């Protein structure tokens, strides 16, 4: 609770008597993001869209960007369809007399009065939407394991605004799942469900999990340019499929956020309460650790955006270190003044939109380095850094709505780890950045094609190699191990140790039958090879299902 008290003190100090308009956020995995990424590249020079490395996006900002651009989407049926869907799903930012997209046949004149919301209240001082959540999926897996797969998720999501002063959102999902065999291995190894946290065995079946996902937040503004958010959810920093700074791959966490957007700058302060590495054997209170992060995004030109990032992980006995409340960038100095016990990282990212068709992006994260060692001993253990390079190509080769993406991620051994098991770059037994941790190189290729407005064809291929620990020797791939357990100081290359390779391919076709209701079918193939022992595991799975108001479950590791 220390982080809540600290955040509220800052908010009360800054908050004036009259708050400005409040907003909620579009969940990062929502369908709107593909449309927004396309528009950012097509328009190229939009200063607000170019400040898009910080996710999730504000609904208000999105609507303000596009409200007067109906004619811009007329020539592309898919873009026009998605623009109409964006308005339907964010209609609290339309005036009451502008809500022209009413349902033709509402249920009992009360439910689904607009196509996207099961129940909606929309007047001058109050907006409320309530929607059911559902994802039902069935499939089979063949290979090393022959088994039936299933996903059964049900829940509810609520969002709203009160008197134009407070915004709020809450999502509750209850899930039973039997994922592919490699997913089950992850759960058994790390005692956590990927993307979530606490779970129980489902009906005494050791291959299936029953877990709960609850998220929520409220927002308010100090001025026209400064927003506050306090909640329990996830955040993402980056422009790629992965993030080397902060991703949304793991479990949710308690956080306070200050976002300042003015002129060509967007500056975000993020304060987090996390759960360190643990092994739970019964009902017990888990310890806490904390993190603080800053990201400053700048539009250097109308097509080039550059960002500066820093973060620090620190373990105190269940209390926040108030020195890290400082909202000004450069945590490294503070980390030094308290005795350098913490895990500080820094980074830079960029994004360039080129010729209204291409986007180049990347990240560079620096965990630790000694300049003389980088020059003379490039395989020294403390040369801890990570790099991402990627590109997007929309309407590829002149084919409308065919989008391609290619991304490379490379992380040196021991990056994200620390000299204890508290201050590593992780939360609830899962990495906070890349799901593979460290000591790997990865390539990702993505194809998106929309032949018709409601149809989506998606293909993704992931190939990576990674070095595992060999026996007792720590080769830097497991970020949960202290780097003090290494047996030597030099000779660490990416993939060192017991090297394995993995190829993970997915193909998916979906049809949006009604607003946010998708009918889907998919295929996934994964091949794992541990070279030193000649161990090879293959998983092939097929699935069909439907999804309503919920992100698509992914097994992308």
Secondary structure, 3 states (H helix, E strand, C coil): CHHHHHHHHHHHHHCCCCCCCCCCEECCCCCHHHHHHHHHHHHCCCCCCCCCCEECEEHHHHHHHHCCCHHHHCCCHHHHHHHHHHHHHCHHHCCHHHCCCECCCCECCCECCECCECEEEECCCEEEEEEEEEEEEEEEEEECCCEEEEEEEEEEEEEEEECCCEEEEEEEEEEEEECCHHHHHHHHHHCCCCCCCCEEEECCEEEEEEEEEEEEEEEEECCCCEEEEEEEECCEECCCCCCCCECCCCCCEEEEEEEEEECCEEEEEEEEEECCCCCCCCCCCCCCEEEEEEEEEEECCCCEEEEEEEEEEECCCCCCCHHHHCCCCCHHHHHHHCCCCCEEEEEEEEEEEECCCEEEEEEEEEEECCHHHHHHCCCCCCCEEEEEEEEEECCHHHCCCEEEEEEEEEECCCCCCCCCCCCCCEECCEECCCCCCCCEEEEEEEEEECCCCCEEEEEEEEEEEEEECECCECCCCCCCCCHHHCCCCCCCCCCCCEEEEEEEEEEEEEEEEECCEEEEEEEEEEEEEECCCCEEEEEEEEEEEEEECCCCCCCCC
